[in-house]
């Protein structure tokens, strides 16, 4: 059975040859810095934030790596809730803005959905109050919204393409070349390259022992602290060769397929009220299920696709209300990667629709 997954990216021979090629490293635009990981980009944005103070508003639904850099720098963290439709909760955000007076507001862009008008107005209010506004595009790397209210854009790209590391920081309001002079993260690269090559073998064979080896290698690659590093030359060559337009187009086609098949499903609930909410190809297609663990064991694993529960609760501070508890307990991300087509999405949809609750 063909394995369908974007939880990890395989490092195939084409990418390997491209990364190792003796070619010049493409130059980045002056307002873009490329780091090993998104947490490095957030760390540098916070370190060089032009607004005094060390208080940050962070969406309560996020990966722990988004607030780890602020903890490392000694900032006070304040989590604001999002709705079950994954939009900033207006009243709670507005109240925190008044009481906290943050130096930075980190704004989410979830699963290919650009910020809507209400969210942009909330962020504009934060900016008028003196906050530096950062948008995290990790789940929506192909977004072209570029709203004027945003002071800096950050994101991870290593999960999108066959490259072992990669994060970015784009801003006209921070010092240029924040990645200049930083080392590559050699230990991380070694483990991730190995994990990606083993993962390629797993996709070919389906051997669960290989997947277990991948997870061990990925765990060994992680660090519990932030030490900013630049994106490796190996990854930069691969990154420069990606076709954002075609990749986003394929992901959107896959998402439209899943949306139409699952919008009236009795075994899951599609997060977005309409496919128009998803304005660009996302990293995952989000749905709510009754039991995440059972869903992975009884649906995803037997059908050969990946549906991680994004994200795990690393701190009880994020569980600020019932909506946040619901999101963390029930959301999963269904793969919609650009390397898969309609037949793969059909198999996923059939598996979900046939699930016996």
C-alpha positions in Angstrom: 0.0 0.0 0.0 1.3 3.4 -0.9 2.0 5.5 2.1 0.6 9.1 2.0 2.4 11.5 4.4 3.8 15.0 4.7 4.5 14.8 8.4 8.1 14.2 7.3 9.5 14.9 3.9 11.6 12.3 2.1 15.0 13.3 0.8 15.0 11.8 -2.7 18.0 11.6 -5.0 17.0 14.7 -7.0 16.9 16.8 -3.8 20.1 15.2 -2.6 21.9 16.0 -5.8 20.5 19.6 -5.9 21.5 20.2 -2.3 25.1 18.9 -2.8 25.5 20.7 -6.1 28.6 23.0 -6.5 26.5 26.0 -7.4 26.4 29.5 -6.0 24.0 30.1 -3.1 21.1 32.3 -4.3 21.1 35.7 -2.6 18.0 36.6 -0.5 16.2 39.9 -0.7 17.6 42.5 1.7 14.5 42.3 4.0 14.7 38.5 4.2 16.8 36.4 6.6 16.9 32.6 6.3 17.4 30.6 9.5 17.6 26.9 10.4 14.2 26.9 12.0 11.3 29.2 12.5 12.0 29.4 16.3 15.4 31.0 15.3 13.5 33.6 13.2 11.1 34.4 16.1 14.1 34.6 18.5 15.8 37.2 16.3 12.6 39.2 15.7 12.1 39.4 19.5 15.8 40.2 20.2 15.8 43.1 17.8 12.2 44.3 18.4 12.2 48.1 18.2 9.5 48.4 20.9 10.7 48.5 24.5 9.4 46.0 27.0 9.2 42.2 27.2 5.5 41.3 27.1 4.1 39.2 24.2 0.6 38.2 23.2 0.6 34.7 21.6 -2.3 32.7 20.2 -3.2 29.9 22.6 -3.4 27.4 19.7 0.1 27.1 18.5 3.2 25.0 18.6 5.4 25.3 21.7 8.3 26.3 19.5 6.5 29.6 18.8 6.7 30.7 22.4 10.0 29.0 23.3 12.1 31.8 22.0 10.3 34.4 24.1 10.8 32.2 27.2 14.5 31.9 26.3 14.8 35.8 26.2 12.9 36.2 29.5 9.7 37.6 28.1 6.3 37.4 29.8 3.8 35.3 27.9 0.1 36.1 27.6 -2.1 33.7 25.6 -5.2 34.8 23.8 -7.8 32.4 22.6 -9.0 31.6 19.1 -12.5 30.4 18.1 -13.3 26.9 16.9 -13.2 28.4 13.4 -9.6 29.3 14.2 -10.1 33.0 14.2 -8.8 35.4 16.8 -11.4 35.7 19.6 -12.2 39.4 19.4 -13.4 40.3 22.9 -10.7 38.3 24.8 -8.0 39.7 22.5 -9.2 43.3 23.0 -9.3 42.9 26.7 -5.7 41.5 26.9 -4.5 44.3 24.6 -5.7 46.8 27.1 -4.4 45.1 30.3 -1.1 43.7 29.0 0.1 46.5 26.8 2.4 44.1 24.8 5.6 44.9 23.0 4.9 42.1 20.5 1.7 40.5 19.2 2.2 37.2 17.4 -0.6 36.5 15.0 -1.6 33.2 13.5 -2.4 32.3 9.9 -3.9 28.9 10.1 -4.0 26.2 7.4 -4.0 28.4 4.4 -6.6 30.9 5.7 -5.4 34.5 5.4 -6.3 36.9 8.2 -9.8 38.3 7.8 -11.0 41.9 8.1 -11.9 41.6 11.8 -8.5 40.1 12.6 -6.7 42.7 10.7 -8.6 45.4 12.6 -7.6 43.8 15.9 -4.0 43.8 14.9 -4.3 47.4 13.7 -5.6 48.2 17.2 -2.5 46.5 18.6 -0.3 48.5 16.4 -1.9 51.7 17.4 -1.3 50.7 21.0 2.4 50.5 20.2 2.9 46.8 19.6 5.2 45.2 17.0 3.0 42.8 15.0 4.4 39.5 13.7 2.5 37.0 11.6 3.4 33.4 11.7 3.0 31.8 8.3 4.2 28.3 9.1 0.8 26.8 8.2 0.3 29.2 5.2 3.8 29.6 3.7 2.4 30.4 0.2 0.3 33.4 1.5 0.6 36.5 -0.6 -1.6 38.7 1.6 1.2 40.8 3.0 -1.1 43.1 5.0 0.4 46.5 5.8 -0.5 46.1 9.5 2.1 43.3 9.8 5.6 44.5 10.8 7.4 41.1 10.3 6.6 37.7 8.8 8.1 34.5 10.1 7.6 30.8 9.2 9.0 27.4 8.8 9.5 26.0 5.3 11.4 22.8 6.1 8.1 20.9 6.5 6.9 22.0 3.0 9.9 20.9 0.9 12.5 18.1 0.8 15.1 20.0 2.8 16.4 19.3 6.3 16.1 22.8 7.7 14.6 26.2 6.9 12.8 29.1 8.4 12.5 32.7 7.4 12.1 36.3 8.7 10.8 39.0 6.4 10.6 42.6 7.6 11.4 46.1 6.5 11.4 47.2 10.1 14.2 45.1 11.6 17.9 45.2 10.9 18.9 43.5 7.6 21.0 40.4 7.4 20.1 39.0 10.8 21.3 35.6 9.6 24.7 36.9 8.6 27.6 35.3 10.4 25.5 32.6 12.1 26.7 29.0 11.8 24.8 26.2 10.3 23.2 23.7 12.8 25.4 20.8 11.9 24.1 18.3 14.5 20.5 19.1 13.5 21.3 18.8 9.8 23.1 15.4 10.2 20.1 13.9 12.1 17.5 15.4 9.8 19.2 14.3 6.6 19.4 10.8 7.9 15.8 10.8 9.0 14.6 12.1 5.6 16.5 9.4 3.8 15.2 6.7 6.1 11.7 8.1 5.6 12.1 7.8 1.8 12.7 4.1 2.3 9.7 3.9 4.6 7.4 5.4 2.0 8.6 2.7 -0.4 8.3 -0.3 1.9 5.8 0.7 4.6 8.0 -1.0 7.2 6.9 0.4 10.6 10.4 -0.2 11.9 11.7 2.4 9.5 9.2 4.9 10.7 10.2 4.2 14.3 13.8 4.9 13.3 12.7 8.2 11.7 11.0 9.3 14.9 14.1 8.5 17.0 16.3 10.5 14.6 13.9 13.4 14.7 13.8 13.4 18.5 17.6 13.3 18.7 17.7 16.3 16.4 15.6 18.5 18.6 17.0 20.9 21.2 15.3 22.2 24.3 16.8 25.6 23.9 17.2 28.2 21.1 20.6 28.8 19.5 20.0 30.8 16.3 21.6 29.3 13.2 21.3 30.1 9.5 19.7 28.0 6.9 22.2 25.5 5.6 23.6 26.0 2.1 22.3 22.5 1.3 18.7 23.6 2.1 19.0 27.0 0.4 19.8 25.3 -3.0 16.7 23.1 -2.7 14.6 26.0 -1.4 15.5 28.2 -4.3 14.4 25.6 -6.8 10.9 25.2 -5.5 7.9 26.3 -7.6 5.6 28.0 -5.1 2.8 28.6 -7.6 2.5 25.0 -8.7 3.0 23.6 -5.2 0.3 25.8 -3.8 -2.1 25.0 -6.7 -1.8 21.3 -6.1 -2.4 21.6 -2.4 -5.4 23.8 -3.1 -6.8 21.2 -5.5 -6.3 18.5 -2.8 -8.0 20.6 -0.2 -11.0 21.4 -2.5 -11.4 17.7 -3.1 -11.3 16.9 0.6 -13.6 19.7 1.5 -16.3 18.7 -1.0 -16.1 15.0 0.1 -16.1 15.7 3.8 -18.2 18.9 4.3 -21.3 16.8 5.2 -19.5 13.9 6.8 -20.9 12.3 9.9 -17.5 11.1 11.1 -15.7 14.4 11.2 -16.3 18.2 11.1 -14.4 20.3 8.6 -13.0 23.3 10.4 -13.7 25.9 7.7 -17.3 26.9 7.0 -16.5 27.3 3.3 -13.5 26.4 1.1 -13.2 30.1 0.4 -11.7 30.5 3.9 -8.7 28.7 2.6 -7.1 31.2 0.3 -3.8 29.5 -0.3 -2.4 25.9 -0.2 -2.0 24.9 3.5 0.4 22.6 5.2 -2.5 20.4 6.4 -6.3 20.1 5.8 -7.8 20.6 9.3 -10.8 18.6 10.6 -12.3 17.8 14.0 -12.8 14.2 15.1 -14.4 12.7 18.2 -11.3 10.9 19.3 -7.9 11.8 17.8 -6.1 8.7 19.1 -8.7 6.3 17.8 -8.8 8.2 14.5 -5.1 7.7 13.9 -5.2 4.1 14.9 -8.4 3.0 13.2 -8.5 5.3 10.1 -5.2 7.0 9.2 -2.7 4.3 10.0 -4.6 1.4 8.2 -5.3 3.6 5.2 -1.6 4.7 5.0 -2.0 8.5 5.5 -0.8 10.9 8.2 -3.2 12.9 10.4 -1.2 14.4 13.4 -3.0 16.1 16.2 -1.6 19.6 15.9 -0.4 20.5 18.4 0.4 18.8 21.7 -0.3 20.8 24.9 3.2 21.5 26.3 1.9 24.1 28.8 -1.4 24.3 30.6 -1.3 28.0 30.1 -2.7 27.6 26.6 -5.9 26.1 27.8 -7.5 29.5 28.5 -11.1 28.5 27.8 -13.4 25.6 26.6 -12.8 26.4 22.9 -9.1 26.0 23.4 -9.6 22.7 25.1 -11.9 21.5 22.4 -9.4 22.5 19.6 -6.5 20.7 21.2 -8.6 17.6 22.0 -10.3 17.2 18.6 -8.3 18.7 15.8 -6.2 16.7 13.3 -4.4 17.7 10.2 -5.0 15.6 7.1 -2.2 15.4 4.6 -2.7 17.4 1.4 0.9 17.6 0.1 1.8 18.6 -3.4 3.3 15.2 -4.2 -0.2 13.6 -4.0 -3.2 13.7 -6.3 -6.9 13.0 -6.6 -6.6 9.2 -6.2 -4.7 9.7 -2.9 -7.3 12.2 -1.6 -10.1 9.7 -2.6 -8.5 7.0 -0.6 -8.3 9.3 2.4 -11.9 10.5 2.0 -13.2 7.0 1.8 -11.3 5.9 4.9 -12.7 8.8 6.9 -16.3 8.4 5.6 -16.3 4.7 6.4 -15.0 5.1 10.0 -17.3 3.5 12.5 -17.6 5.8 15.5 
